[in-house]
Amino acid sequence: MRLSLPSPIRRPAFLPGRTGADAPVPARTVGDALFDEELLGRLRRLVLMSQKTIAQGLAGEHRSRRRGSSPEFADFKSYSQGDDFRRIDWNTYARLDGLFVRLSEVTTEFNVHLLLDASNSMDWRGDDRGPTKFAYARRLAGALGYVSLWRFDRVVLAPFGAELAPRFGPAQGRAQAVPLLRHLETLAPLGQTDLPAILDAYARVRRRPGLVILVSDLLSGEPADLGGPLRELRARGWQATVVHVVDPAELLGAPMTGVGPGGRPAPSELIEVESGEKLRLTPTDPVLSRYRAAIETWLAELDAVCAAEGTTYLRLQTDWPVETLVLQMLHERGVVG
């Protein structure tokens, strides 16, 4: 049995998958319909959240700590020379015998950067009935981009493989939502990737910080390799969120459990889809137990690295519906509100 795998993570170096005469090659998802009106209707009621003030400009719909002349009341302050006398609150003057100026809320937009992993390991699924990780990630990135554009944030979508691919944006305004979704539906996988290098390069060439949301299967290097780039983002004033997309089969090693003659486990040849590297093994119970233990350790280390760098970490399985469960999880983790 030959198994087609996503990129290596830790020991063991491969993840399960299928190829050969008895199973299809990784499914191409270019041109698939990723979005429907039911999902878009839910997204219009949401807003992207920020844990700190990194907004820029005055065109969006996010509340800012800045105060201005919008009609929505926010606070009072004592009158001082140069304040607009038309904003003096005379009712407060009558009660307190002092001059106070009404302050109002200023709304701002965020700079939202969606970094989408388009490497070959994303173009994989353990079950032909489900989406590839790439299709799922594009749908999720489209949902977050749609929310941002609907609230007049400034959005950049940056797919990447070994290097950054041509990006969509910066774009702003609801009229850009459909072009963003169409752009996502036409994206194709881009080969191998070096995730830490991509993150580091992206932060260094942009002077104005913002929200950066990485959507990836994180199958590039060790978890500790993410620490440096995430630390650099935080030092430069960015707010980072890592959305980890996994296939359920990756967590269980299910496709490796073939049965040979006499009911014994069938030998498997694992093929890493980005480099072509191969590994032959027999998936006995001890081998599968070590595999699942390695997966649990890897996931725990990713969570710990993100927590240490003040980064929101959210793991999503491709069999979880975006329209309900995923939006609920994004809300609970403070990514959307």
Secondary structure, 3 states (H helix, E strand, C coil): CEEEECCCCCCCCCCCCCCCCCCCCCCCCCCCCCCCHHHHHHHCCCCECCCCCCCECCCCCEEEEEEEEEEEEEEEEECCCCCCHHHECHHHHHHHCCCEEEEEEEEEECEEEEEEECCHHHCCCCCCCCCCHHHHHHHHHHHHHHHHHHCCCEEEEEEECCCECCCEEEEECHHHHHHHHHHHHCCCCCCCCCHHHHHHHHHHCCCCCCEEEEEECCCCCCHHHHHHHHHHHHHCCCEEEEEEEECHHHHHCHHHCCECHHHCECCEEEEECCCCCEEEECCCHHHHHHHHHHHHHHHHHHHHHHHHCCCEEEEEECCCCHHHHHHHHHHHCCCEC
